[in-house]
Amino acid sequence: MEIRLQKILAQAGVASRRKAEEFIVEGRVMVNGKKVTELGAKADPDHDFIAVDGKKIDIFRSHTYIILHKPTGYITSTSDDKERPVVMELLPNSKERLVPVGRLDWDSSGLLILTNDGDLAYIMTHPAFHVPKTYMVRLDMPLKPEHLRQLEQGVEIDGRRTQPAKLRLVNTGNQKKATNQWYEITITEGRNRQVRRMFETVGYTVRKLKRTSVGDILLGGIATGKYRYAEPWEIEYFAKLKQQKLDRK
C-alpha cells in the first residue's frame, strides 16, 4: 500500500515528519533510484527501495524512547557543523538511530525526549496538537502582576500572538536579591526560544530555564547529563497520545 513519503520516513525513525518534509524538498530522498522532491509523493514501504542520502531505510523497527536530562552547553541536534557538543554524545550506549523531540536551546536544560518514533515526534512538536510543556524560569527581577496576566493571555512575537499560558510564582527566594525569582510556565507551542522571548516582550530577562515536563512525562530525579529508558506506563501514554491526536487530523 502506498503512503506519503514523509510518513514512511517518520515511521522508520529517520526524522520527524516536519524534518522529513525538509529532506524531500532538499532532494535527499530517492525512491527506486529516482530523486523525489514533491511533498505529496507516495511510496510502498513493502516493495519500493527508499533511501535517504544514499542509505536504504528500514521501516520495520521497534520504537525506543529515552528521557534525558539535558545540561546547558549542548546543542539539541544529532550533529553540529561547528563541532559543538550535541545531546547524542550523552547517549554512548544507545545503538538506535534516535532524534530529539523538539528543541532545548544551548543555554537551557531539562527534559528532552529522544526516539525513533516519528509519529510521536511529529505530535509532540507540531503546534496543532497543543501538547503542554512546562518550564522553571529564573528572572532578573520580580514579575509584576500585570505582566503575568499579559503572558497568560498571550503576547505578540513576530507579528503573531502566543497561545494562552499558565504561569505562577514558585519560589520568592531572597527578597533582597531579585535574581532569585523563580516561576513555572506552561505553554502549548514550541516556537524558537519562545519562553525567553515571551518574557523579553514584557521587559524581563530569563537568567535560567529548565524544562520539567512534556505532556505527562516528568523530568523527575534524573541527574543532569543522565538518561533512562521510558517506563511501561510512559510507552502506553505515548501510544494513547498518538491514537488520540492522529484520530483528530
Disulfide bonds with the S-S distance in Angstrom:
none
